[in-house]
Amino acid sequence: KKNLFEGSEKVLAYLQQKYTLHIISNGFKETTLTKMETCKLNPYFSNVIISEDVGVNKPDSAIFEYALNKAGAQKHESIMIGDSLEADIRGAQSFGIKAIFF
């Protein structure tokens, strides 16, 4: 199903002009990639990091470390935007990355 918030593509297009965007997902690889394709999100993201590939789930710090290395980014220049207080927000903050709960 395509379940994007209204205006999502407009926001992503705006953000993509200013920032490099990446996804970290605890979902299964096949499901995540299907969702990305169905929702036409692939063009907005440089990397799709899937826990199944990494071998650990958020909030494990190893997945955030992997994502930063893959992105060539530093903690101080990164922000995690997520919908799970435990996995996304607390995981990122525990690793030293600022986070926004959405």
BALOBA-1460 file (C-alpha; in Angstrom, 3 decimals):
// residues 102
<rec num="1" residu="k" x="0.000" y="0.000" z="0.000"/>
<rec num="2" residu="k" x="1.041" y="3.558" z="-0.573"/>
<rec num="3" residu="n" x="0.619" y="5.246" z="2.791"/>
<rec num="4" residu="l" x="2.574" y="8.477" z="2.633"/>
<rec num="5" residu="f" x="1.589" y="11.574" z="4.546"/>
<rec num="6" residu="e" x="0.129" y="14.262" z="2.309"/>
<rec num="7" residu="g" x="2.949" y="16.466" z="1.037"/>
<rec num="8" residu="s" x="5.687" y="13.895" z="1.758"/>
<rec num="9" residu="e" x="7.155" y="14.036" z="-1.722"/>
<rec num="10" residu="k" x="7.255" y="17.820" z="-1.639"/>
<rec num="11" residu="v" x="9.067" y="17.808" z="1.713"/>
<rec num="12" residu="l" x="11.526" y="15.144" z="0.554"/>
<rec num="13" residu="a" x="12.260" y="17.056" z="-2.644"/>
<rec num="14" residu="y" x="12.965" y="20.192" z="-0.607"/>
<rec num="15" residu="l" x="15.170" y="18.372" z="1.911"/>
<rec num="16" residu="q" x="17.052" y="16.540" z="-0.828"/>
<rec num="17" residu="q" x="18.172" y="19.862" z="-2.289"/>
<rec num="18" residu="k" x="19.794" y="20.831" z="1.018"/>
<rec num="19" residu="y" x="20.810" y="17.524" z="2.615"/>
<rec num="20" residu="t" x="21.834" y="13.996" z="1.767"/>
<rec num="21" residu="l" x="19.042" y="11.683" z="2.915"/>
<rec num="22" residu="h" x="19.347" y="8.069" z="4.061"/>
<rec num="23" residu="i" x="16.998" y="5.488" z="5.551"/>
<rec num="24" residu="i" x="17.675" y="3.074" z="8.394"/>
<rec num="25" residu="s" x="14.985" y="0.402" z="8.613"/>
<rec num="26" residu="n" x="14.358" y="-2.422" z="11.068"/>
<rec num="27" residu="g" x="12.074" y="-3.975" z="8.463"/>
<rec num="28" residu="f" x="12.787" y="-7.027" z="6.379"/>
<rec num="29" residu="k" x="14.819" y="-6.342" z="3.241"/>
<rec num="30" residu="e" x="12.228" y="-7.473" z="0.690"/>
<rec num="31" residu="t" x="9.387" y="-5.623" z="2.427"/>
<rec num="32" residu="t" x="11.401" y="-2.422" z="2.848"/>
<rec num="33" residu="l" x="12.589" y="-2.355" z="-0.756"/>
<rec num="34" residu="t" x="9.057" y="-3.060" z="-2.015"/>
<rec num="35" residu="k" x="7.666" y="-0.197" z="0.089"/>
<rec num="36" residu="m" x="10.377" y="2.136" z="-1.173"/>
<rec num="37" residu="e" x="9.598" y="1.271" z="-4.786"/>
<rec num="38" residu="t" x="5.803" y="1.312" z="-4.399"/>
<rec num="39" residu="c" x="5.907" y="4.710" z="-2.697"/>
<rec num="40" residu="k" x="8.446" y="6.035" z="-5.233"/>
<rec num="41" residu="l" x="10.880" y="7.024" z="-2.502"/>
<rec num="42" residu="n" x="14.098" y="5.646" z="-3.991"/>
<rec num="43" residu="p" x="15.137" y="8.844" z="-5.810"/>
<rec num="44" residu="y" x="15.228" y="10.793" z="-2.547"/>
<rec num="45" residu="f" x="17.601" y="8.555" z="-0.588"/>
<rec num="46" residu="s" x="21.283" y="7.884" z="-1.151"/>
<rec num="47" residu="n" x="21.400" y="4.814" z="1.088"/>
<rec num="48" residu="v" x="18.832" y="2.388" z="2.413"/>
<rec num="49" residu="i" x="20.312" y="0.630" z="5.422"/>
<rec num="50" residu="i" x="18.300" y="-2.433" z="6.416"/>
<rec num="51" residu="s" x="18.832" y="-4.182" z="9.728"/>
<rec num="52" residu="e" x="18.571" y="-7.581" z="8.034"/>
<rec num="53" residu="d" x="21.707" y="-6.719" z="6.020"/>
<rec num="54" residu="v" x="23.604" y="-5.223" z="8.957"/>
<rec num="55" residu="g" x="22.762" y="-7.978" z="11.428"/>
<rec num="56" residu="v" x="21.476" y="-5.708" z="14.211"/>
<rec num="57" residu="n" x="18.328" y="-3.642" z="14.768"/>
<rec num="58" residu="k" x="17.888" y="-0.117" z="16.009"/>
<rec num="59" residu="p" x="18.432" y="0.903" z="18.798"/>
<rec num="60" residu="d" x="21.741" y="-1.017" z="18.683"/>
<rec num="61" residu="s" x="24.526" y="1.518" z="18.206"/>
<rec num="62" residu="a" x="26.182" y="-0.720" z="15.595"/>
<rec num="63" residu="i" x="23.505" y="0.087" z="13.015"/>
<rec num="64" residu="f" x="23.981" y="3.830" z="13.527"/>
<rec num="65" residu="e" x="27.756" y="3.400" z="13.237"/>
<rec num="66" residu="y" x="27.266" y="1.401" z="10.039"/>
<rec num="67" residu="a" x="24.938" y="4.059" z="8.618"/>
<rec num="68" residu="l" x="27.360" y="6.897" z="9.346"/>
<rec num="69" residu="n" x="30.239" y="4.994" z="7.769"/>
<rec num="70" residu="k" x="28.156" y="4.183" z="4.695"/>
<rec num="71" residu="a" x="27.083" y="7.832" z="4.402"/>
<rec num="72" residu="g" x="30.557" y="9.201" z="5.059"/>
<rec num="73" residu="a" x="28.982" y="11.367" z="7.766"/>
<rec num="74" residu="q" x="29.871" y="12.478" z="11.279"/>
<rec num="75" residu="k" x="27.629" y="12.380" z="14.340"/>
<rec num="76" residu="h" x="27.644" y="16.156" z="14.781"/>
<rec num="77" residu="e" x="26.363" y="16.724" z="11.229"/>
<rec num="78" residu="s" x="23.613" y="14.090" z="11.324"/>
<rec num="79" residu="i" x="20.019" y="14.000" z="12.530"/>
<rec num="80" residu="m" x="17.817" y="10.945" z="12.931"/>
<rec num="81" residu="i" x="14.130" y="11.508" z="12.191"/>
<rec num="82" residu="g" x="12.021" y="8.612" z="13.376"/>
<rec num="83" residu="d" x="8.668" y="7.389" z="14.565"/>
<rec num="84" residu="s" x="9.836" y="5.064" z="17.337"/>
<rec num="85" residu="l" x="10.896" y="6.655" z="20.605"/>
<rec num="86" residu="e" x="12.871" y="3.596" z="21.663"/>
<rec num="87" residu="a" x="14.431" y="2.375" z="18.407"/>
<rec num="88" residu="d" x="14.943" y="5.636" z="16.516"/>
<rec num="89" residu="i" x="15.116" y="8.468" z="19.024"/>
<rec num="90" residu="r" x="16.713" y="6.870" z="22.087"/>
<rec num="91" residu="g" x="18.926" y="4.724" z="19.874"/>
<rec num="92" residu="a" x="20.278" y="7.736" z="18.006"/>
<rec num="93" residu="q" x="20.640" y="9.860" z="21.130"/>
<rec num="94" residu="s" x="22.477" y="7.072" z="22.972"/>
<rec num="95" residu="f" x="24.870" y="6.901" z="20.022"/>
<rec num="96" residu="g" x="25.386" y="10.687" z="20.113"/>
<rec num="97" residu="i" x="23.191" y="11.761" z="17.194"/>
<rec num="98" residu="k" x="20.499" y="14.423" z="17.524"/>
<rec num="99" residu="a" x="17.018" y="13.099" z="16.874"/>
<rec num="100" residu="i" x="13.566" y="14.353" z="15.915"/>
<rec num="101" residu="f" x="10.473" y="12.345" z="16.841"/>
<rec num="102" residu="f" x="7.847" y="12.366" z="14.090"/>
